[in-house]
């Protein structure tokens, strides 16, 4: 599906998809999720729940584990219309797994020029993590028109406004790190283009209800 798209095309696709639903849920596998039947794992149960709620974008964190790629393949078979990405890509080994699986996008908590270059060589959309105006500018110069502001909770809600005036044009910005469902509307209203949340959104009945309400 994605193999004919360039890195730029994939970035445009991701931005368009996130404009329709500006939310990403990040799930981090545990060792137990990779040992038994995948579809019976707690991770897949939570993923099924999120899909049933109407979440469009879910990321599975990269793990250097022999069965990680098989887990991703099983999820894709079960949910073929899900916009599935990979989180926490910090190494060439992790990025190569994303490339081999031809996943539409991946995200990193850091800005690594070598990883960005490798992704572009393979027409892969790698969203780097940035924190400072310098990193945001460096990412843009490297051709990254989508970035992840991380850790967002440390930088604060007003950070977008503070940097937008002196920097003018900003890349498509995904706020991630320490945010909850209650932060979705305030942070989107503050200028961030999309929000990434962790598996804590399913930690309580109230959190699930809040997410369901936001999605509707």
N, C-alpha and C positions, 0 to 999 in steps of 0.2 A: 504493500500500500504506500509506503513512504520512500521506497528505495530510489525513486526517480526525482525526489525533491532535493534541492540544494540546501545548504545551511541557511541561506537567506529565506528561501521558501518556507522552511520549517519554522523559522522564527516568526514569519508572517502568519503562518497557520496557528502557531501557539498563541500569538497575541489576539487573533480573531476569536479563537475558541475561549480564551479567558475573558474577553470582553462580553461574551454571552453569559458566562458564569465565572465571576472573578474569585474563584475559590479553588484551592488545592489542599487535599488532605494527605499527610505524609504518614505512612505506616512503617514501622521498623521491625523486621522479623526477629524473633528470638530463635535460639538454637532448636527449641522444641518444634517450631513451625517447619523446620527443614528435615526433621527426622522421620516423621510418619507420613501417612497419606496427606498430601497437600490440602485437598479440599475439606478435610476434617480438622485442619489446624485452626487455632484461635485467630490467627491473622486472616485467614480466608473467611472465617465467620464474620469478623468485623468488616472486611471488605464487602462481603455480600450485603451486610446491613447498610453500609454507606451507599452502595449502588441502589438498593431498594429505596433509600431516602431521596435519591435523585442527584447524588454527587457525580459530576462528570469527569473530574480530574483527580486521580489518585497516584501518588508516588510510593514506590517500595524502595526503602533504603538499600543501597548496595551492601552486600556482605561477601567477603572472600571465603566462600563456602562452595564445595563441589556440587551442591544441589540447588544453589541459588538460581541459576539460569533455568533449570527445570521448573522451579516454582513459578517464575515469571511466565514461562510458556504455558503452564497449567492455568494461570490466571487469565491469560489472553484467550485461551480456548473457552473458558467459562464466561468471560465478559468481553466479547469481540468488539463491542462499540465503546467500551471504556477508554478514555484518553489516559493511557497508562505511561507513567514516566518513572525515572529512577532518581532517588535522592542520595546525598552524601557521597558523591563521586569525587574522590581526592587522588586517584592514582590512574596510571595508564592501564593497569589491569582491569580496574572497574570500568573505565571508559570503553575499553575494548569489548567488554561483555555487553555494554549498551549497543555498540556498533554491530556486533555479531547478531544480536537479537533484532536489529533494525527497529528499535523503539523510537517513538517520535521526538522525545526530548529527555534530557537529564539535567540535574542541578548539582552544583557544588557549593560548599560553604565558603569557598575561597576563590581568589582570582589567580589562576596559574596559566601563564602564557603558553607553556608547553602543552597543556591539556586543551586549551582553546585552539591552538594550531592543529593538534591531532584531530580534534572534532571536525574542524573545517575541512581537513584533507579527506575525511570520510563522509562529508555531507551530513554531519550529526549536529543537532541543536543542543549545545551545552550552555546552560545558564549559570554564569559565575556568581559567587557570593561577593558582595562589595559592602564596604562600611564607610569609607571616607570619600570626599569629593574627588580626590586624586584617583582612587580605585575606580570610581564611576567613570571618570574621564578615560582612564586607561582601558577599561572594558569597551567603551564606545569606539575608541581608536582601533582596537583589535577586531572590531566588527560585531561586537555583542550588543544587539539592540534590545535585548531583554536581560535584566539583571535581577538578582535576589538581594534585597537589603537585609543584612544579617549581622548581628542579632537585633531585630527591630525593636524589641521591648527595651533594650538598653539605649537605643538612639532616640526613641520617643516619637509620639504622634506628630509633633510639630517639625520634625526633621525635614520632611519633604518641602514644606513651605520655606524653611530657612535656606535650603540649598537651591531651590528653584529660581529665586531672583538672580543671584550672581551667576548661576550656571546656564540659565535660560533653558535650552532644549535638554530634556532629560530622557534617558532610555525608558522603555516600558519597565516599570518597577514593581516587583513582587515583594511585599513585606513578609518576613518570616522570622520566627524565633520568639517564643514566649507569649504568643497571642492566643486569644480564646474566641469563642463564637461571639461573645459580647463586644469584641473589638472590631468585628467585621464592618459594620456600618460607619462607626467613627473614623476608622482608618481609610476606608474607601472615600468617604467624604473629604478627608484631608488631602486627597490627591494621589494616593497609592493606587496602582492599576489593578492589583490582585493581592490576595492574602493567602498565605500558606499556614495551615494549622496542623498540629500533631495529633497522635492517636488519643490524646486526652479528651477530644470532643466526644468520645464514646465512654468516658469514664463514669458518668453518672446518668441517671434517668433524666434529670433536668437538662444536662448538656445535650443529650440526644434530642429532647423536645425542643430546645432552643435552636438547634441546627435544623431540625425539620421545619420549624416555623420560618426560619430565615430563607430556606430553600423554596418555600411556597409563597 
